[in-house]
C-alpha cells in the first residue's frame, strides 16, 4: 500500500481526497465523536497543571537545543548504546533502513516478527518491504491490528482505526482474523470487551511464538543510550521483552540529551495524546538486556534536510501526540486518509512535504490542507507554529509563482490611490465579462466552493465623490 516514505500508493491530491471524504457521513460521525472525546479529556488534565505553559516552554527549549546540536547527541547516543551491548546502524533513507532490518531478520532465520506501533516503520513502508522478503510483520497494537486485518490505512497518529466503529471492527475480526492466526469466535459481538478479548487471545499466540520484535521509540536518551516507549495496552511490553532479537527503528529527531529531560516529556505526552496524567505502560531499555540481541537503526530519511530549514525545522520537535489532529476543523471533517500520508492532520501537512518535497501534486497540496485557524499551535505541547510553517511551505509549491505574481500585481495597484481608482473604474466597466460562478486559470480551484463576488456598478470612491459622502 505504500509508494514510499509517508505516502500511500495511488492517492490523489488532498482536495480530491477531501471531497470524497466529506460525502461519508459515517466517517464524519466517527471522527467527530472520537476527536471531541479526546479533546475534552486532554483539556481536563491540562487544566490541572498550573505550570503547563512553563512545561510547554521547557519542552520546546529542550527540543530546540537538541536539534541545534543533533550531530553531537547522536554520536553520544551511539556510544552509549554500544557500551551497553547494542548494535547501532545508520540509515540515510527508507530503502537503506528496510535493507538493514530485512538483513537482520534474515540472519535469525525467522519469517515472522511482532511489531510495536511505530510511525517510523510506517513511514519507510517496512511491512511491505519485509513481505517482499518473505517475512510477515504482525501488528500488535489493537488499532494497528484492525487496520492490518482490514487491509486498510491508518488515519490517526494515536488511534489509527479512528475511522472505524465497533460494528465494522466486529466484521473485520470475523472475516479476516483467521487468515493471520487464531480466528475470532463465531458468536463475537460488537461489545468492546468482547472485541478486546478476541484481539487479546489472537495476539497472545503471536507473542509466545515470535523470536524477533520490531519497535520504534518515543525517545532516545543520549546520555545513557536508553530507549523509551509509551503505550496503553501492554502489547509493547510483550514485544520488547519476549523476542530473542529486538530491532528498533528510530528517527534521529527522537533524541533527548539527558535522563532529566525525559521528566518534562513524560508529563507533556500523555496529557496531550490520550488525556491521561500518566500512560499505563512506559518501557525503557538500554542496549542488550537479559541475553537479548538488540539493534538500533537510526533513520534520517530527509530529516537533515528539514533541519537545514530555519522555519521548517520546528516540525522535528513533534512528539507524535496527535493533539493537533483532535482540534483541527479540517481533519475532523475529512479524516486522515485524505492526507495520503502516514502523518495525517496539521503535523502531516508540514512534515510530509518537507520529508518528501513538493514536486508531486499530493505533496504540494498538503500545505493548503488547513484553514490557518491556529488551533493546532495552541494545543501543541512543544509549541510548533504549524500555521507559520504552512505559509512558509506554500511558497515552495508549484502554485507559488502564480500566487506571487498575483500578490505583486495587487501590491502595485494598492500602492497608489490613483492606480486603485483606475482599476476599480475599469472593473466596473468590464463587470459584464467577469464570470459569476467560476474563474478561469489559477482562480478556478478557489471558486469550486465559492461564488465570485459581484463587481459593483460604481466604486465606493466614485459614490463618495458623486454624493459628497452621502450628503446629496
Protein Blocks (a to p, Z undefined) as FASTA:
>chain_A
ZZbehiaehiacfklmmmmmmmmmklmmmmmmmmmmmmmmmmmmmmmpmklmmmmmmmmm
mmmmmmmmmmmmmmmmmmmmmmnopacdddfblmlmmmmmmmmmmmnopabdcddddfkl
mmnommmmmmmnopacddfbfklmmmmmnopadfbfklmmlmpcfklmmmmmmmmmmmnm
ccddfklcfbfklmmmmmmmmmmmmmmmpcbdcdddfbdcfknopacdddfkommmmmmm
mpmbdcddddfklpcfblmlmmmmmmmmmmmmnopabdfbdcddehjeehiacdddddfe
hmlmmmmpmklmmmmmpgolommmmmmmklmmnojmlnopabgcjklmmmmmmmnopmbm
klmmmmmmcghlommmmmmmnlpafklmmmmmmmmmmklmmmmmmmmmmmmmmmpmklmm
mmmmmmmmmmmmpcfkbcghjllmmmmmcccddddfbdfklmmmmnnnolZZ
